[in-house]
Amino acid sequence: MRILVAPVTITPTKPIVPSHVKAFLWADLLLKATAQTTNITCLWNPRTPNLSGQAIGFWEYLDRTYGRRDYSDLDELSIGRLYVEFHSRGEVVPHSALAPYVAKVEAEGWAHPATTRMVELWSRQLADLGVLDPGLSDDRPSRWSVDRLVAELETEGLCLDHRTMGGPVYLDGTRWGVPLRTVISTAGHANYVATALRDILPHALESDHVLLVFDEEVGPDFILIAKLLQHFGISTSRLALGRVPVDGRTLSSRHGGWAGVSLSEIQTKALAEFSESEYRLAMRIYFISTLGRASPVSFSYQGLFRALKKARRLLDQEHSAAASVTEFIRPHITQSGWTDPYRLTTAVISRPVPRAVIDSLYIR
């Protein structure tokens, strides 16, 4: 069985915050555990976030405001502040000013120096956390062009293309009770739904099952994407993850609010008292088991440090040798063939487990 996991890509324009940590950890454990029992591939294409309006708008703002600034010595908090500054201006920039950036991404896989620096910082922090690189800096040309995607969907009666009349392109899911969704603006910019479909659909046609992993707040878009994939005969399941509130709020990162809770700051505090192995295990206990798939509970250092102490006890205790890693995983495999990270982690912390399970799935 060939499973394709398509997590929603995160735009590298700000620090990794608790909601991002949760998304990376759920996907990482799901991939590592499922790979023990079946053929699984992760589809992460940097071009998808880099072609988004928020990324190219940010790049245009940086170049227009700061010119040829050197970003190589900035940390993620400094770049994040520039991102908040960009959004706070609320400027409306014509598509003609953004089009050259889109063209460079499409032609070369180009990324702005600020994003290149942020990816470098993200990669280092995720490696410290034991997260396998999904391909943050890999250049993967999209399998289909925008026009090819529109043509394929139009043939199936799944889109309305009004570009010849100066209008937008809509995905048409009305047959499933889903409202029309604009995917290409009247100015010609394809949004993240269209950009994601350019990759997901052609890869999905070569897979036996597709798992869409996404933020609950974009759930309607991914319900529509799932319906489209199923129309093409592709077995599809969805895993929606709730955002992690900070101080009771789940504001978008474009507003900031990450002071004290960025991944680099979390790591610094945890490693001041605990080992790297304890840190990696505890982060998975906290963000997967404690917070669960959609808990409304805010991130707290008190909760995280309880998980760190739990991780220390788990690593110090006697471990069961009764089952192999594969045997331990099997009860937690879903009907779709992928391993449920929550069920697996709950089992790990509730009874003695083979040490190989912790080492191979939670620490390495």
C-alpha positions, 0 to 999 in steps of 0.5 A: 500500500502506498500512502501519501501524506500531504500536510499543509505547508507553513510559510517560513516568514515567522518563528515556529510557534506552538501551533507549528510545533504541534503540526510538525510533531504530529506529522513527524510521528505519523510518518515515522510510525507508519513507515514501520508497517507500510510505504509512506511518502510526505509531500512537502513542496516549498513552492506552495508556501512561497507562491502564497500571497502572504509570502510574495507580498512580504518579499515585495514589501522588504525589497521596496522598504529595505532594498538589498538588506542582508538578512543572514545575521538576523534571528527568527524573531527579528525577521518575524517582527518585519513580517508583523510590520508588513501586515500592520501597514495594510498596504494593497499592492497591485498584482503587477508588482508581485508578478515578478516574484511569482515568475522567479519562484515558478522558473527557478524555485527562487526564495527571498533571502529573508525566507532562505534565512528563516528556513535555515533557522527552522531546519536547525531547530527542528533537527534539534527536536528530532523532526525529520526534514520534510524538505524545507529547502528542497526545490520541487517544480510543481507537477502541473501548471496552473493551466493544466490544473484548470483544464483537468478540473474543467474537464470534470466539471469541477471549476468555473473559469471566467478568465476570458471575461476578466473574472476569477477561477472558482472550484465548483463543489456545489454538487457536494453542498460546498460553496464556490471557492475562488482559487485564481483572482481576477488579477491572475494570482493563484491562491494556496488551494490551487498551488497545493492541488497542482502538487497533490492531485498528480501525486495522489493519482499515483498513490493508494491513499492520501492523508490530508493534514491541516489546521482546523481553521482551513478545514473547509478548503481541505474538505473541498480538496478531499472531495475533489480527490475522491471524485478522481477515485482517490481514497482520502482521509483527513486529519484536522489539528486545532491551533494551540492557544497562547494566553487563551488566544489563537491569533494568526502569526501575522499579528505576532504574540510569540514572545516567550513561546517560540520554539527556540525559546522553548528549547532553551528553557527545556535544555537548561534542566533536561537532556536532549532525549528528555526534551524530544520525548517530552515535546511529543508527550505534551503536544500530541498526548496532553494537548491532543488533536484539538484541545482548547487548552493554552500552551503553558510551561507548567504543562510542558515541564510536567511532560519533561519530568514524565519523559525523564521517568519513562527513560529511567524505568524498566522497559518491556521487551515483549513486543517489537516496534511493529507489533507495538504499533499495530493496534494503533493503525487506522482503517486507512493504514496510517498510525494515529499519533495520539493513540500511539503516544497515549499507549507509550506513556500508560504502560511499559513499552519496548525501549526501541519504540521510544528510541526510534519514534520519539527520540531519533 
